[in-house]
Amino acid sequence: RHFQMFFSLCLLYQALGEPQVPTSAQILCRNLHQKSQSQSHRNHVRKEQASWDLYFGLLMDFRRCCFPPKEPQVTCRSNTYPKGFYCSWHLQHPTYIPTDFEVYVQHNQRPLEVTRDEVHKNRCHVKFPELFSSFPYRVNVTAVNSLGRASIVFLLVVKPDPPEKVVAKPVANNARRLEVTWNSPSTWPDVETFPLKYFLRYRPLIRDQWQHVELSDSISHTITDAYAGKEYIIQLAAKDMEIGTWSDWSVAVHSTPWMEEPKPITSTTESDIIPGMHELPTVRTPTLLFTVMAVPSMISVLS
């Protein structure tokens, strides 16, 4: 009876075919197979204690090795509305054995066609059957392996990609203004029919608090309350006018308001005379003249 249990576990290891299977279990299975060919081993396995030791050893190795799946993490979004949406998923904890995923999408209790992505194995694409529907899209993703299965249900969220090509420039001769322009996300197929609104945030680098402006159907804005001479960081997000959530923030851009260039300081030379000033008079130092006069010697002759 126990001999059959051992081989059942070994056959399960062979069916898994995973490199993560513990080496100790592989060795036990191989030794068990080799020894089973001899009559001496058949007599040996009748010993209950040895049989149970081997059985529990294989069982504990298997439990340390492999796990049933837990609920997958699923993200669904539409960045190409109204064409369709995509879903992606992954497991937070590895199972160490082959695990497949089953994906079902329903709308108004009707199943929809699901197309698996050719590049990303954990992603699928679904086309919208109708626009402006009040019924939610239900996405069911189930992780399945030989030890169990786990499912999660996700509701679709229309979420555009962030705005692109964000540019911030100073406004000439105005020390408190910045002109910000951007493009709608290129993945949003029809901005005219399905317009987007935008959320702009900005702050000087010297502060942590953001200032916000919500804009409807516009791709430019002038900031009028910037601090003069301070560098600013600027980002934008996008959202459909009616449904869904805000996109992620765009790549941050930096800009500093216009500053007047300081006038150069010039040095005064001998040729530069300040108007209204007269040339100072020249001070002359008197020259002292010394005259050496010869005095005749007077010699008295004493007689």
C-alpha positions in Angstrom: 0.0 0.0 0.0 2.7 2.5 1.0 4.8 1.4 -2.0 2.0 2.6 -4.3 1.9 5.9 -2.4 5.6 6.5 -3.0 5.3 5.9 -6.7 2.2 8.1 -6.9 4.2 11.0 -5.5 7.1 10.2 -7.9 4.8 10.1 -10.9 3.4 13.5 -9.8 6.9 15.0 -9.7 7.6 13.7 -13.2 4.3 15.2 -14.4 5.2 18.6 -13.0 8.5 18.8 -14.9 9.6 21.9 -13.1 13.3 22.6 -12.3 12.2 23.9 -8.9 11.3 20.4 -7.6 13.6 19.7 -4.6 16.7 17.6 -5.4 16.1 15.5 -2.3 12.7 14.4 -3.6 14.2 13.6 -7.1 16.9 11.4 -5.4 14.4 9.6 -3.3 12.2 8.8 -6.3 15.2 7.6 -8.4 16.5 5.4 -5.6 13.0 4.1 -5.0 12.7 3.1 -8.6 16.1 1.4 -8.8 15.6 -0.5 -5.6 12.1 -1.7 -6.5 13.7 -3.8 -9.2 15.3 -6.1 -6.7 13.6 -8.7 -4.6 15.6 -7.5 -1.6 14.0 -4.1 -1.7 10.6 -5.6 -2.0 11.2 -7.4 1.2 12.7 -4.2 2.7 9.7 -2.0 2.0 7.5 -4.3 4.1 9.0 -2.8 7.1 6.4 -0.2 8.2 8.8 2.2 9.8 11.1 2.6 6.8 8.1 2.9 4.6 6.5 5.7 6.6 9.7 7.6 6.9 10.2 7.6 3.1 6.5 8.4 2.5 6.5 11.4 4.8 9.8 12.6 3.5 8.4 12.8 0.0 5.2 14.4 1.2 7.0 17.1 3.1 9.3 17.9 0.2 6.3 18.1 -2.1 4.5 20.5 0.3 7.5 22.7 0.5 7.9 22.7 -3.2 4.4 23.4 -4.7 1.4 25.5 -3.9 -2.1 26.1 -5.2 -2.6 29.6 -6.7 -4.1 32.5 -4.8 -6.2 35.2 -6.2 -4.4 36.9 -9.1 -3.8 40.6 -9.3 -5.8 42.0 -12.2 -5.8 45.4 -13.9 -8.2 46.4 -16.7 -8.3 49.7 -18.4 -9.3 51.4 -21.7 -6.7 53.7 -23.1 -8.2 53.4 -26.6 -11.8 54.2 -25.8 -14.2 53.6 -27.5 -12.4 50.9 -29.4 -11.9 48.5 -26.6 -9.9 47.7 -23.4 -7.3 45.3 -22.2 -6.6 43.3 -19.0 -3.4 42.1 -17.5 -2.8 39.9 -14.5 -0.1 38.2 -12.4 0.3 36.1 -9.2 1.7 37.8 -6.1 3.1 34.5 -4.8 4.8 31.8 -7.0 3.4 28.3 -7.1 6.5 26.6 -8.5 4.4 24.4 -10.8 2.7 25.2 -14.2 -0.2 27.6 -13.7 -2.7 28.6 -16.4 -5.2 31.4 -16.5 -8.8 31.4 -17.7 -10.3 34.7 -18.7 -14.0 35.4 -19.2 -15.6 38.8 -19.9 -19.3 39.5 -19.7 -21.4 42.5 -20.6 -25.1 42.6 -19.8 -25.0 38.9 -19.0 -23.5 38.1 -22.5 -20.0 36.6 -22.9 -17.6 38.6 -25.0 -14.8 37.5 -27.3 -11.4 37.6 -25.6 -8.2 37.8 -27.6 -5.0 36.8 -25.9 -2.0 39.0 -26.5 0.7 37.5 -28.7 3.6 39.2 -26.9 2.4 39.4 -23.3 1.2 36.0 -22.2 -0.7 37.5 -19.2 -2.7 40.1 -21.1 -5.9 40.0 -23.2 -7.9 42.4 -25.4 -11.6 42.9 -25.6 -13.6 45.1 -28.0 -16.5 47.2 -26.8 -19.9 45.8 -28.1 -21.6 49.1 -27.5 -20.9 52.7 -26.4 -22.3 54.6 -23.4 -23.6 51.4 -21.9 -25.0 51.6 -18.3 -24.0 47.9 -17.7 -20.6 47.3 -16.3 -18.0 45.0 -18.0 -17.2 42.1 -15.7 -13.9 40.4 -16.1 -13.3 37.0 -14.4 -9.7 35.8 -14.2 -9.0 32.3 -12.7 -5.6 30.9 -11.9 -5.5 27.1 -12.3 -2.8 24.4 -11.5 -2.8 20.8 -10.4 -3.3 21.7 -6.7 -6.2 24.1 -7.0 -7.7 27.3 -8.5 -8.5 30.8 -7.5 -10.6 33.5 -9.2 -11.2 37.2 -9.0 -13.8 39.5 -10.7 -12.8 42.9 -11.9 -14.9 45.8 -13.3 -13.6 47.8 -16.2 -12.2 51.2 -15.7 -11.8 53.7 -18.6 -8.4 55.3 -17.9 -6.5 57.2 -20.6 -2.8 57.4 -20.9 -1.1 60.6 -19.6 -0.9 63.8 -21.8 2.2 63.9 -24.0 4.8 66.5 -25.1 4.3 68.7 -22.1 6.2 72.0 -22.5 6.5 74.9 -20.1 8.0 78.2 -21.1 8.5 81.6 -19.4 6.4 84.6 -20.7 8.6 87.5 -21.9 8.5 90.6 -19.7 6.4 88.9 -17.1 8.1 87.6 -14.0 5.1 85.6 -12.7 3.8 83.7 -15.7 4.5 80.4 -17.3 2.9 79.2 -20.5 2.2 75.4 -20.5 1.2 73.4 -23.6 0.6 69.7 -24.2 -0.8 67.1 -26.6 -3.6 64.6 -25.9 -2.4 61.0 -25.5 -1.8 59.5 -28.9 -3.5 56.2 -27.8 -6.8 58.1 -27.4 -8.3 57.5 -30.9 -11.0 60.2 -31.2 -10.5 63.3 -29.1 -13.1 65.3 -31.1 -15.9 62.8 -30.5 -14.8 61.8 -27.0 -13.0 64.9 -25.6 -10.8 64.7 -22.6 -10.4 67.0 -19.6 -7.1 67.7 -17.9 -5.8 68.3 -14.4 -2.7 70.4 -14.1 -0.5 70.6 -11.0 2.5 72.8 -10.3 4.7 73.9 -7.5 8.1 75.6 -6.9 10.9 73.3 -6.0 11.3 75.1 -2.7 7.8 74.0 -1.6 6.1 70.6 -1.2 2.5 71.7 -1.7 1.0 71.5 -5.2 -1.4 74.0 -6.8 -4.1 72.5 -9.0 -6.1 73.6 -12.0 -8.8 71.5 -13.8 -9.3 72.3 -17.5 -12.0 71.3 -19.9 -11.2 70.5 -23.5 -8.0 72.6 -23.7 -4.4 71.8 -24.4 -2.8 75.0 -23.0 -2.8 77.1 -19.8 -1.0 80.1 -18.5 0.1 80.1 -14.9 -0.2 83.6 -13.5 0.8 83.3 -9.9 4.4 81.9 -10.1 7.1 83.1 -7.8 9.6 85.3 -9.6 12.9 83.7 -10.2 11.8 80.3 -8.7 12.1 77.0 -10.7 8.8 75.1 -11.1 7.9 71.5 -11.6 4.7 70.8 -13.7 2.6 67.7 -14.5 -0.7 66.8 -16.1 -3.3 64.0 -16.0 -6.2 63.3 -18.4 -9.7 61.8 -18.1 -12.7 61.2 -20.2 -15.4 63.9 -19.8 -18.1 61.5 -18.7 -16.7 58.2 -17.3 -13.6 56.5 -15.9 -10.8 57.7 -13.8 -7.8 60.1 -14.1 -4.7 58.9 -15.9 -1.3 58.6 -14.3 0.7 61.8 -14.1 2.7 62.9 -17.1 6.5 63.1 -17.1 7.5 66.1 -15.0 8.8 69.2 -16.7 10.7 72.1 -15.2 10.6 75.9 -16.0 11.5 79.2 -14.4 9.6 82.5 -15.0 11.2 85.3 -17.0 13.8 87.4 -15.3 15.2 90.8 -16.4 18.8 90.6 -17.2 20.9 92.8 -15.0 22.5 95.8 -16.7 26.3 95.5 -17.0 28.5 97.7 -14.8 31.0 99.8 -16.8 34.3 101.2 -15.4 35.3 105.0 -15.7 38.4 105.8 -17.7 40.4 109.1 -18.0 38.4 109.9 -21.1 35.1 109.6 -19.3 34.2 112.9 -17.7 31.1 113.3 -15.6 28.9 116.1 -17.0 28.9 119.2 -14.8 32.2 118.5 -13.2 35.2 120.7 -14.0 38.8 119.6 -14.2 40.5 120.0 -10.9 43.3 122.7 -10.9 46.9 121.6 -11.0 48.8 122.1 -7.8 52.3 123.2 -8.5 55.1 122.7 -5.9 57.5 125.8 -5.7 61.1 125.2 -6.6 63.6 126.4 -4.1 66.8 128.0 -5.7 70.0 128.1 -3.8 72.8 130.5 -4.9 76.4 129.9 -3.7 78.3 133.2 -3.4 82.1 133.3 -3.1 83.3 135.4 -0.2 86.9 136.8 -0.7 89.3 135.9 2.0 90.7 138.7 4.0 94.2 138.2 5.2 95.6 140.5 7.8 99.4 141.0 7.7 100.9 141.7 11.0 103.9 143.6 10.9 
